[in-house]
Amino acid sequence: MRFATIIKALAAFVVLAIMAATLVIVLRFRENLAVPELENQQMLLVLESTKLPDVEPGDRASQRAAELIATGDLEQAKEKLHFIINFSPGSPAAKEARRILGEVYLDEIFAPGENDWKKLHVVKKGEFPLNLAKKYETTLDCMMVVNNLNRLQIHPGDKLYMVALNFNIRIDLKRMALTLRRTISEEPRREEFVKEYTIERFRLPSQKKALVRTEVKDKKGFVGLRPVSTGSDAYVLRVLDYKPQRLELNGKLIEVLLRLNVTFRIEDAQGRPLTEPRTVVATRSYQYNVETVNTDDQEKNYLNQVIVDDVAQQIVRQISSNRIPPAQQ
């Protein structure tokens, strides 16, 4: 009887020991695995519920460019801004980069002294504003503004800063923007951004083609040094397409770009084509300040006539420089 009691006591002790060991194992498992896993899940829920700020492409480069500008390192800043425009063109940072670069380049153009944009020219005897403008690919207006002149009267020995306006123009109708770019190398050909203007209004001409019929009364040429004339009325100049365009660019001043495209061909008296269709283009631009000028009609009408004359001269030169087949009578 006593032996049986001892056995039962030992069995109860063993059972209690096993239960205690099991409890210790469960507590260790909960402490080492279950609780950290629960904490990780809770942390994921917190992160998912928290709206983290979006990092736009080019933001870091934009911040770095702003720091470089603040410290006066414009060359490094321009490299950063060009990087943003080339690799993240549709981002908000690129829009701001284009604005900053345009202002930086304008400041350089109007800054005193010679720089990458301005070449110093000393006027020589026999030079006139028009041939200087042609030589440096600029305009008379630009010469006056850059050199702070009220009247364009030059004399031998005068010093003028010349800014070439040989820009490449890109028009993005989706963004309603006109971009000026300049060529920085030919082989390989590379361009860089200069400035962007917002297109306030853009009017496309009617899609209906305007057919204009006019007759070529005379076609002159030279045999050696002797002028000759065909004296024939058998040729007809037919205008196949006539497209005038007008762009208004928003800036410190309103800039207006006028453009005329004319497509034509030569026909005989019966309307049979003698040449393939050819297209000539003429453009002119001008500026005016809306605060001081109520209307630009006078300048516009004058330049429209200049453009028409330019197109007419181009057509005459093309006709004169090519042999037209004899017209059939």
Summary of the structure (lengths in Angstrom):
residues: 329
radius of gyration: 38.6
end to end distance: 148.4
largest distance: 153.7
contacts: 779
relative contact order: 0.06
helix: 40%
strand: 29%
